[in-house]
Amino acid sequence: MTSKELLYVEDALGHEQFLKSCACKTSNQLQDAELKQYMKELESKHSELYNKILNLL
């Protein structure tokens, strides 16, 4: 893997980690049960994507 490709993967991992963190924080602040559940689903999805990208290495 070239250094440029590695930088791209690291960037993608950082984005997924950030999005997961945002979804988690938001779900903890929401009172609406439906929106809270949706944000938890997004958190889970970004966690899965993070792990998939990490497993490519």
VENVENSUL-V663148 format. One record per helix or strand. SS is the DSSP state (hx for helix, st for strand). FROM is the first residue (numbers start at 1). LEN is the number of residues. If there is no record, write none. Layout:
BEGIN
ss=(SS:SS)
from=(FROM:FROM)
len=(LEN:LEN)
END
This chain:
BEGIN
ss=(hx:hx)
from=(3:33)
len=(27:23)
END
